[in-house]
Amino acid sequence: MYQIDGGYLIAQALKNEGIKYIFSVSGGVLNPIYRACEEIGIQIIHTRHEAAAVFMADGWARTTGNPGVVLTTLGPGLTNVITGIFTAHLATSPIIVISGQVNQSMQDMQAGMAIDPIPLVSPITKWAKSVKETKRIPEYISGAFRNALSGRPGPVFLEFPSEVLRHQIERSEFEPHDPLNSRSHSRPQGDPKDIKRAVELINNSERPLVIGGSGIFWSSAFNEFKALIDLYELPFFLARGGRGAVPENHPLYFGPGYISANPVLKDALKETDLLILLGHRLDFDLNFGNPASLNRNVKIIQVDIEANEIGRYRPVHLGIVADAQSALHQLTKTAIVKHKRSNHWLSDLEQARSNWERENEETLSKEIVPMHPLHFLKGIFEILPRKSVLISSHGNIDFWADAYYRAYQPGSYLRAGQSGTLGAEIPYGLAAKLARPNETVVVIVGDGGFGYHCMELDTASRYGIPLIIAIGNDASWGAISLPQKRIYGRTFSTNLEFRNYERISEVLGGYGELVNSPMQIGNALLNAMNSGLPSVLNVQIASVESRYMQEFSKE
């Protein structure tokens, strides 16, 4: 009789789910899984730190729309992935976290590296289980994908004790789970009465405004979203995973959906009479719908796949519990366009957008040394092909980039998001380049953020992943030091030294270039693109506080 072990069952179940890559750092307890993955054709990308592995899984999910898988050893390997799980949790990113564990006979005996992971991960996952029997592995892997993808997506966790991985069963006992038959593939629709009411509200609105969020991406509602926008001539903003859902050169696009970053949105929310939230909620960056930020008479329509998100922070006039793609299809199919749009609404928004763009152009017209962050970003964005992926950090340079960048396709602009996590940028870039090998992938990061996972340039070199990292180097923790200086007149523990970080890339088998002038940026980026190597452009910039930080850090 032919026997197979738990490691093989896991690898085969993952392959059945379409998994091509697993991200991991070597751990002895995981050897049965590693061996099986090699045998059946799943590539293990082993990183230099577990946090980078989980960020790569997250980056894969956000770029492809499909779950990413991270494999970690027990103890410190597990604790090293906690921040990444937390980041994915707040971004509703479906990742599958698989962890090893000591033998069940050694649990609660203070065995080496042992820790009970379930209490650690339960608050930041949708589903967390310990698998006790080898023969049930296919059931649990199937359950992990079902829970990660159902409703609002998110991370899930599975723990496998060592003997469960090593134990062998007869192949005849192996019952694979077909993904097509193991979970629902239907899309929940909105109540027809609610859809009809939404159409009435849109038609009766004089100053409507739409904010599209991550729900647009996870439901692949790109065509439906554009159809609704065009049909009703709705001005719109995009936030989080929604960025790039519609090419952001669309005439009705008015910038990112964050009050602190976008003066057009900040003013528009005080004037709109109908706010439509599609796959998004009144979150931190919308001041949770604080009355001071919104027109006191505004009506709110919220479409969300999770019922408990409807009206969570502020009452809404109409809540529609539905998949975004389904609801948008219903709204366009039911549409009777008889809107009462104000003659001045769009023209006022266009004028506000022009004023904002003019403000940026005025900044760019002034030459300073070192260069302004906008000079750095303009130099990158002018060369970057539209069919590219941009990853941004969560420091001061990110807030300049987020307001200035225009995304042209779904899943092409990644940020850590609501978690505020630094360090995800380079791993996101690695995963994005694996997912989209024929597209240019550029990571925009500050010198602070670069330090977290710069050794993943070794991972990039080992696997031949030619991402490009453009460092906005102001020799400081700018997001903290700039508000300190404004509020207190001095800084505390935020200064860094200007380092030749491009040399790290060269030492690790990549391309590196130091850039001191805006005139050099375009050629430097082309040099990196033509090198075919992992690349670092070390760009010296001035430390200038972004609008977001000025708004956010007022004290």
C-alpha positions as CSV (number, residue, x, y, z in Angstrom):
1,M,0.0,0.0,0.0
2,Y,1.2,3.6,-0.8
3,Q,1.4,5.9,2.3
4,I,1.6,9.7,2.4
5,D,2.3,12.0,5.3
6,G,0.7,15.1,6.7
7,G,3.2,17.4,4.8
8,Y,2.1,15.8,1.5
9,L,-1.5,16.3,2.4
10,I,-1.0,20.0,3.0
11,A,1.0,20.5,-0.1
12,Q,-1.5,18.7,-2.3
13,A,-4.4,20.6,-0.8
14,L,-2.6,23.9,-1.5
15,K,-1.9,22.9,-5.0
16,N,-5.6,22.0,-5.5
17,E,-6.3,25.6,-4.5
18,G,-4.0,26.9,-7.2
19,I,-1.1,27.9,-5.0
20,K,2.2,28.3,-6.9
21,Y,4.3,30.0,-4.2
22,I,4.6,29.6,-0.5
23,F,6.6,32.2,1.5
24,S,8.7,31.0,4.4
25,V,11.8,31.0,6.5
26,S,13.3,27.5,7.0
27,G,12.1,25.7,10.1
28,G,12.9,22.1,11.0
29,V,9.4,21.2,12.0
30,L,8.2,22.2,8.5
31,N,10.4,19.7,6.6
32,P,7.6,17.4,5.6
33,I,5.8,20.3,4.0
34,Y,9.0,21.6,2.2
35,R,9.8,18.1,0.8
36,A,6.2,17.6,-0.5
37,C,6.1,21.1,-2.1
38,E,9.3,20.4,-4.0
39,E,7.9,17.0,-5.2
40,I,4.6,18.4,-6.4
41,G,5.8,21.7,-7.9
42,I,5.0,24.4,-5.4
43,Q,7.9,26.8,-5.1
44,I,9.1,27.9,-1.7
45,I,10.3,31.5,-1.6
46,H,12.5,31.5,1.6
47,T,13.1,35.0,2.9
48,R,15.5,36.4,5.4
49,H,12.9,37.1,8.1
50,E,9.4,35.7,8.8
51,A,7.9,39.1,8.8
52,A,9.0,39.5,5.2
53,A,7.4,36.2,4.3
54,V,4.0,37.1,5.7
55,F,4.2,40.5,4.0
56,M,5.0,38.7,0.7
57,A,1.9,36.6,1.2
58,D,-0.1,39.8,1.8
59,G,1.4,41.5,-1.2
60,W,0.6,38.5,-3.4
61,A,-3.1,38.6,-2.3
62,R,-3.4,42.4,-2.9
63,T,-1.8,42.2,-6.3
64,T,-3.7,39.1,-7.6
65,G,-6.9,39.1,-5.6
66,N,-6.1,35.5,-4.6
67,P,-4.9,34.2,-1.2
68,G,-1.2,34.2,-0.3
69,V,0.3,31.5,1.8
70,V,3.0,31.9,4.5
71,L,4.6,29.0,6.3
72,T,6.3,29.6,9.6
73,T,8.0,27.6,12.3
74,L,6.8,27.7,15.9
75,G,7.8,30.0,18.7
76,P,9.8,33.0,17.5
77,G,9.0,32.2,13.9
78,L,5.3,32.5,14.8
79,T,5.7,35.7,16.8
80,N,7.7,37.3,14.0
81,V,4.6,37.1,11.7
82,I,2.1,38.7,14.1
83,T,2.6,42.3,12.7
84,G,2.1,41.0,9.2
85,I,-1.1,39.2,10.2
86,F,-2.4,42.4,11.9
87,T,-1.6,44.4,8.8
88,A,-3.5,42.0,6.5
89,H,-6.4,41.9,9.0
90,L,-7.0,45.6,8.9
91,A,-6.6,45.6,5.1
92,T,-9.0,42.7,4.7
93,S,-6.4,40.7,2.8
94,P,-6.9,37.0,2.5
95,I,-3.7,35.2,3.6
96,I,-3.3,31.7,4.9
97,V,-0.9,31.4,7.8
98,I,0.4,27.9,8.5
99,S,2.5,27.2,11.6
100,G,4.3,24.2,13.0
101,Q,4.1,23.2,16.6
102,V,5.7,20.7,19.0
103,N,4.3,17.3,19.5
104,Q,1.0,17.3,21.3
105,S,2.5,15.1,24.0
106,M,4.9,18.0,24.8
107,Q,2.4,20.8,24.9
108,D,2.1,22.7,28.2
109,M,5.5,21.4,29.3
110,Q,7.6,24.5,28.4
111,A,9.2,22.6,25.5
112,G,11.7,24.5,23.5
113,M,10.2,27.3,21.3
114,A,6.7,26.2,22.2
115,I,3.9,28.7,22.6
116,D,0.1,28.5,22.3
117,P,-0.5,30.6,19.1
118,I,-4.3,30.6,19.1
119,P,-4.8,33.3,21.8
120,L,-2.2,35.4,19.9
121,V,-3.7,35.3,16.5
122,S,-7.4,35.0,17.2
123,P,-8.0,38.8,17.6
124,I,-6.4,39.4,14.2
125,T,-7.7,36.5,12.1
126,K,-11.1,35.4,10.8
127,W,-10.5,31.8,11.8
128,A,-7.7,30.1,13.8
129,K,-7.5,26.3,14.4
130,S,-5.1,23.7,15.6
131,V,-5.2,20.5,13.5
132,K,-5.0,17.4,15.6
133,E,-5.5,14.6,13.1
134,T,-3.5,14.0,9.9
135,K,-6.5,12.6,7.9
136,R,-8.4,15.8,8.5
137,I,-5.8,18.0,6.9
138,P,-7.7,18.5,3.5
139,E,-10.8,19.5,5.4
140,Y,-8.9,22.1,7.4
141,I,-7.1,23.5,4.4
142,S,-10.3,23.8,2.5
143,G,-11.9,25.5,5.6
144,A,-9.0,28.0,5.7
145,F,-9.6,29.1,2.1
146,R,-13.4,29.2,2.6
147,N,-13.1,31.4,5.6
148,A,-10.3,33.7,4.1
149,L,-12.4,34.4,1.0
150,S,-16.0,34.4,2.3
151,G,-17.7,37.7,3.1
152,R,-15.2,40.3,4.0
153,P,-11.8,38.6,3.2
154,G,-9.1,38.3,5.8
155,P,-6.3,36.2,7.3
156,V,-6.7,32.7,8.7
157,F,-4.4,30.6,10.7
158,L,-3.7,26.8,11.0
159,E,-1.4,25.2,13.5
160,F,0.1,21.7,12.8
161,P,1.8,19.7,15.6
162,S,4.9,17.9,14.5
163,E,3.5,14.4,14.7
164,V,0.5,15.4,12.6
165,L,2.9,16.5,9.8
166,R,5.0,13.3,10.0
167,H,2.2,10.8,10.5
168,Q,1.4,8.7,7.5
169,I,-1.9,7.4,6.2
170,E,-2.9,5.2,3.3
171,R,-3.3,7.1,0.1
172,S,-6.7,5.6,-0.2
173,E,-7.8,7.5,2.9
174,F,-6.9,10.8,1.2
175,E,-10.0,12.6,0.1
176,P,-9.1,15.9,-1.7
177,H,-11.5,18.8,-1.5
178,D,-12.4,20.4,-4.8
179,P,-12.5,24.2,-4.4
180,L,-15.4,24.4,-6.8
181,N,-17.5,22.2,-4.5
182,S,-16.1,23.2,-1.1
183,R,-17.5,26.8,-0.8
184,S,-20.1,29.1,-2.2
185,H,-19.2,31.0,-5.4
186,S,-22.4,33.0,-5.5
187,R,-22.4,36.8,-4.9
188,P,-24.9,38.1,-2.3
189,Q,-27.3,40.7,-3.9
190,G,-29.0,43.7,-2.4
191,D,-32.6,43.7,-1.5
192,P,-34.4,45.0,-4.7
193,K,-36.4,47.5,-2.6
194,D,-33.1,48.9,-1.3
195,I,-31.6,49.1,-4.8
196,K,-34.7,51.0,-6.0
197,R,-34.5,53.4,-3.1
198,A,-30.8,53.9,-3.8
199,V,-31.6,54.9,-7.4
200,E,-34.2,57.3,-6.2
201,L,-31.7,58.9,-3.8
202,I,-29.1,59.2,-6.6
203,N,-31.6,60.8,-8.9
204,N,-32.8,63.3,-6.3
205,S,-29.3,64.3,-5.3
206,E,-27.9,67.6,-6.4
207,R,-24.4,67.1,-5.1
208,P,-23.6,63.4,-4.9
209,L,-20.1,62.0,-4.1
210,V,-18.8,58.4,-4.3
211,I,-16.0,56.8,-2.4
212,G,-14.9,53.4,-3.6
213,G,-12.9,51.2,-1.3
214,S,-11.3,47.7,-1.0
215,G,-14.6,46.0,-1.6
216,I,-14.4,47.0,-5.2
217,F,-11.1,45.2,-5.6
218,W,-12.0,42.0,-3.7
219,S,-15.2,41.6,-5.7
220,S,-13.6,42.5,-9.0
221,A,-16.3,45.1,-9.5
222,F,-14.2,47.3,-11.8
223,N,-16.4,47.3,-14.9
224,E,-19.6,47.7,-12.8
225,F,-18.1,50.6,-10.8
226,K,-17.1,52.5,-13.9
227,A,-20.5,51.8,-15.5
228,L,-22.3,53.4,-12.5
229,I,-19.9,56.4,-12.4
230,D,-20.4,57.1,-16.1
231,L,-24.1,56.5,-16.2
232,Y,-24.9,59.0,-13.4
233,E,-21.8,61.3,-14.0
234,L,-20.9,60.7,-10.3
235,P,-17.7,62.4,-9.0
236,F,-15.7,59.8,-7.2
237,F,-12.7,59.2,-4.9
238,L,-10.8,55.9,-4.4
239,A,-9.3,54.6,-1.2
240,R,-7.2,51.7,0.0
241,G,-7.6,48.6,-2.3
242,G,-10.0,50.6,-4.5
243,R,-7.1,52.6,-5.9
244,G,-6.9,51.9,-9.7
245,A,-10.3,50.3,-9.9
246,V,-10.9,52.9,-12.6
247,P,-7.9,54.5,-14.4
248,E,-7.3,57.6,-12.3
249,N,-7.1,60.0,-15.2
250,H,-10.9,59.6,-15.5
251,P,-12.4,63.1,-15.6
252,L,-14.7,62.4,-12.7
253,Y,-11.9,61.2,-10.4
254,F,-10.9,63.7,-7.8
255,G,-8.2,62.0,-5.9
256,P,-7.6,59.6,-3.0
257,G,-10.4,59.1,-0.4
258,Y,-8.6,60.5,2.6
259,I,-9.5,63.8,4.2
260,S,-6.1,64.6,5.5
261,A,-4.4,64.0,2.1
262,N,-6.9,65.5,-0.2
263,P,-8.2,69.1,0.1
264,V,-10.8,68.5,-2.7
265,L,-12.4,65.7,-0.6
266,K,-12.2,67.7,2.6
267,D,-14.2,70.5,1.2
268,A,-16.5,68.4,-0.9
269,L,-17.7,66.4,2.1
270,K,-19.0,69.6,3.7
271,E,-21.0,70.3,0.6
272,T,-22.3,67.0,-0.6
273,D,-25.9,66.0,-0.1
274,L,-25.4,62.3,-0.9
275,L,-22.4,60.3,0.1
276,I,-22.2,56.8,-1.5
277,L,-19.8,54.4,0.2
278,L,-19.1,51.4,-2.1
279,G,-17.1,48.7,-0.4
280,H,-15.8,51.2,2.1
281,R,-16.7,52.6,5.5
282,L,-16.5,55.9,7.4
283,D,-13.0,55.0,8.7
284,F,-10.2,56.7,10.4
285,D,-9.2,58.6,7.2
286,L,-12.8,59.9,6.9
287,N,-12.8,61.0,10.6
288,F,-15.3,58.2,11.2
289,G,-18.0,60.5,9.8
290,N,-17.5,63.1,12.5
291,P,-20.3,65.8,12.1
292,A,-17.6,68.5,11.7
293,S,-16.3,66.7,8.6
294,L,-19.7,66.2,6.8
295,N,-22.6,68.3,5.6
296,R,-25.1,68.0,8.5
297,N,-27.9,67.3,6.1
298,V,-26.0,64.7,4.0
299,K,-27.7,61.4,3.2
300,I,-25.5,58.3,3.2
301,I,-25.8,55.1,1.2
302,Q,-23.4,52.4,2.3
303,V,-22.9,49.1,0.4
304,D,-20.9,46.5,2.2
305,I,-20.8,42.7,2.2
306,E,-20.7,42.6,6.1
307,A,-24.0,43.6,7.8
308,N,-22.2,44.7,11.0
309,E,-20.2,47.4,9.0
310,I,-23.4,49.2,8.0
311,G,-23.7,52.4,10.0
312,R,-20.9,51.2,12.3
313,Y,-19.6,54.7,13.2
314,R,-22.5,56.9,12.0
315,P,-26.1,56.2,11.1
316,V,-26.8,55.8,7.4
317,H,-29.9,56.5,5.4
318,L,-29.7,53.4,3.4
319,G,-27.5,50.3,4.1
320,I,-27.2,47.6,1.4
321,V,-25.7,44.3,2.5
322,A,-24.3,42.9,-0.7
323,D,-21.2,42.0,-2.7
324,A,-20.0,45.2,-4.4
325,Q,-20.1,43.7,-7.9
326,S,-23.6,42.4,-7.5
327,A,-24.9,45.6,-6.0
328,L,-23.3,47.8,-8.7
329,H,-24.8,45.5,-11.4
330,Q,-28.2,45.9,-9.8
331,L,-27.9,49.7,-9.6
332,T,-27.0,50.1,-13.2
333,K,-29.6,47.5,-14.4
334,T,-32.3,49.3,-12.4
335,A,-31.2,52.8,-13.3
336,I,-33.6,55.4,-14.6
337,V,-31.4,58.4,-15.0
338,K,-33.4,61.5,-14.1
339,H,-31.0,63.2,-11.8
340,K,-31.3,66.7,-10.5
341,R,-27.6,67.5,-10.6
342,S,-26.5,71.0,-9.6
343,N,-25.1,72.9,-12.5
344,H,-22.2,74.0,-10.4
345,W,-21.3,70.8,-8.5
346,L,-18.9,69.3,-11.0
347,S,-17.4,72.6,-12.1
348,D,-16.7,73.5,-8.4
349,L,-15.0,70.1,-7.9
350,E,-13.0,70.6,-11.1
351,Q,-11.9,74.0,-10.0
352,A,-10.8,72.7,-6.6
353,R,-8.9,69.9,-8.3
354,S,-7.2,72.5,-10.6
355,N,-6.3,74.6,-7.5
356,W,-4.7,71.6,-5.9
357,E,-2.8,70.7,-9.0
358,R,-1.6,74.3,-9.3
359,E,-0.4,74.2,-5.7
360,N,1.8,71.2,-6.6
361,E,3.1,72.9,-9.7
362,E,4.1,75.9,-7.7
363,T,6.0,73.7,-5.4
364,L,7.7,72.0,-8.3
365,S,8.6,75.4,-9.8
366,K,10.9,76.1,-6.9
367,E,14.3,74.5,-6.8
368,I,15.7,73.6,-3.4
369,V,18.7,71.5,-2.4
370,P,18.3,68.7,-1.5
371,M,15.3,68.3,-3.8
372,H,11.7,68.6,-2.6
373,P,9.9,65.2,-2.3
374,L,7.6,66.1,-5.2
375,H,10.6,66.5,-7.5
376,F,11.7,63.0,-6.5
377,L,8.2,61.6,-7.1
378,K,7.6,63.5,-10.4
379,G,10.9,62.1,-11.7
380,I,9.8,58.6,-11.0
381,F,6.2,58.9,-12.1
382,E,7.0,60.5,-15.4
383,I,9.1,57.5,-16.5
384,L,7.0,54.8,-14.9
385,P,4.9,52.9,-17.5
386,R,1.1,53.0,-16.8
387,K,1.2,49.2,-16.7
388,S,3.2,49.1,-13.5
389,V,2.9,48.4,-9.8
390,L,3.7,51.0,-7.3
391,I,4.3,50.2,-3.6
392,S,4.5,53.0,-1.1
393,S,5.7,53.1,2.5
394,H,3.8,54.4,5.4
395,G,6.1,57.3,6.3
396,N,6.1,61.0,5.3
397,I,7.2,60.2,1.8
398,D,4.2,57.9,1.4
399,F,1.8,60.7,2.1
400,W,3.4,62.8,-0.6
401,A,3.2,59.9,-3.0
402,D,-0.3,58.8,-2.1
403,A,-1.7,62.3,-2.9
404,Y,0.3,62.7,-6.1
405,Y,0.2,59.3,-7.7
406,R,-2.3,58.1,-10.3
407,A,-3.0,54.4,-10.6
408,Y,-4.2,53.0,-13.9
409,Q,-5.2,49.4,-13.1
410,P,-6.6,47.4,-10.2
411,G,-4.1,45.9,-7.7
412,S,-1.4,48.2,-9.0
413,Y,-0.9,50.5,-5.9
414,L,-0.1,48.9,-2.6
415,R,0.2,50.5,0.8
416,A,0.2,48.9,4.3
417,G,-2.9,50.9,5.0
418,Q,-4.8,51.4,8.2
419,S,-2.3,49.5,10.3
420,G,0.4,52.1,9.7
421,T,3.0,49.3,9.4
422,L,6.5,50.2,8.2
423,G,8.6,47.5,6.6
424,A,6.0,45.8,4.3
425,E,7.2,47.8,1.3
426,I,10.1,45.7,-0.1
427,P,8.3,42.3,0.6
428,Y,5.2,43.7,-1.2
429,G,7.4,44.6,-4.1
430,L,8.9,41.2,-4.3
431,A,5.5,39.5,-4.3
432,A,4.1,42.0,-6.9
433,K,7.0,41.3,-9.3
434,L,6.4,37.5,-8.9
435,A,2.7,38.1,-9.6
436,R,3.3,40.4,-12.5
437,P,6.7,39.6,-14.0
438,N,6.1,41.6,-17.1
439,E,5.3,44.8,-15.3
440,T,7.7,47.4,-13.8
441,V,7.5,47.3,-10.0
442,V,8.7,50.3,-8.0
443,V,8.9,50.6,-4.3
444,I,8.8,54.2,-2.9
445,V,10.2,54.1,0.6
446,G,11.9,56.4,3.1
447,D,15.3,55.7,4.6
448,G,13.6,54.7,7.8
449,G,11.3,52.2,6.2
450,F,14.1,50.8,4.0
451,G,16.0,49.7,7.0
452,Y,13.4,47.2,8.1
453,H,13.8,44.6,5.4
454,C,16.6,45.7,3.2
455,M,18.2,42.3,3.4
456,E,15.3,41.0,1.3
457,L,17.4,42.3,-1.6
458,D,19.3,39.1,-1.0
459,T,16.0,37.2,-1.5
460,A,15.4,39.3,-4.7
461,S,18.9,38.4,-6.0
462,R,18.6,34.7,-5.2
463,Y,15.3,34.3,-7.0
464,G,16.0,36.8,-9.8
465,I,13.2,39.2,-8.9
466,P,14.1,42.6,-10.5
467,L,12.1,45.0,-8.4
468,I,13.2,48.7,-8.1
469,I,13.5,50.4,-4.8
470,A,13.5,54.2,-4.8
471,I,14.5,55.6,-1.4
472,G,13.5,59.1,-0.5
473,N,16.4,59.7,1.8
474,D,16.1,62.7,4.2
475,A,18.2,61.2,6.9
476,S,15.4,61.1,9.4
477,W,12.2,59.5,10.7
478,G,10.4,62.3,8.9
479,A,6.8,61.4,9.8
480,I,7.8,61.9,13.5
481,S,10.5,64.5,13.3
482,L,8.7,67.1,11.2
483,P,5.6,67.3,13.6
484,Q,8.0,67.4,16.5
485,K,9.8,70.4,15.0
486,R,6.6,72.2,14.2
487,I,5.0,71.6,17.6
488,Y,8.0,71.7,20.0
489,G,10.6,73.6,18.0
490,R,13.1,70.7,18.1
491,T,13.3,67.0,17.5
492,F,13.8,64.0,19.7
493,S,15.5,60.7,18.7
494,T,14.5,61.0,15.1
495,N,17.7,61.9,13.3
496,L,19.5,59.4,11.0
497,E,22.7,59.6,9.0
498,F,22.7,59.9,5.3
499,R,24.0,56.5,4.2
500,N,25.0,55.0,0.8
501,Y,22.2,52.5,0.8
502,E,22.6,51.8,-2.9
503,R,25.8,49.9,-2.1
504,I,23.8,47.3,-0.2
505,S,22.1,46.4,-3.4
506,E,25.5,46.1,-5.2
507,V,26.9,43.9,-2.5
508,L,23.9,41.6,-2.7
509,G,24.1,41.2,-6.5
510,G,21.9,44.1,-7.6
511,Y,22.2,47.5,-9.2
512,G,22.6,50.7,-7.2
513,E,22.7,54.4,-8.0
514,L,23.1,57.5,-5.9
515,V,20.9,60.4,-7.0
516,N,21.4,64.0,-5.9
517,S,19.5,66.0,-8.6
518,P,16.0,65.9,-10.1
519,M,17.7,65.8,-13.5
520,Q,19.3,62.4,-12.7
521,I,16.1,60.6,-11.6
522,G,14.7,59.7,-15.0
523,N,18.0,58.2,-16.3
524,A,18.6,56.5,-13.0
525,L,15.2,54.8,-13.2
526,L,15.9,53.7,-16.8
527,N,19.2,52.4,-15.8
528,A,17.6,50.3,-13.1
529,M,14.8,49.0,-15.5
530,N,17.4,48.1,-18.1
531,S,19.7,46.3,-15.7
532,G,17.3,43.4,-15.2
533,L,18.5,43.3,-11.6
534,P,17.1,44.1,-8.2
535,S,17.9,47.8,-7.9
536,V,18.2,50.6,-5.3
537,L,18.0,54.3,-6.2
538,N,19.2,56.3,-3.2
539,V,17.7,59.7,-3.8
540,Q,18.7,62.5,-1.4
541,I,15.6,64.7,-0.6
542,A,14.7,67.5,1.7
543,S,12.7,66.7,4.8
544,V,9.3,68.5,4.1
545,E,6.1,67.8,6.0
546,S,3.3,66.4,3.9
547,R,-0.3,67.8,4.0
548,Y,-1.4,64.6,5.6
549,M,1.1,64.9,8.5
550,Q,0.1,68.6,9.0
551,E,-3.5,67.7,9.2
552,F,-3.0,64.5,11.2
553,S,-0.5,65.7,13.8
554,K,-1.9,69.0,15.0
555,E,-2.0,68.3,18.7
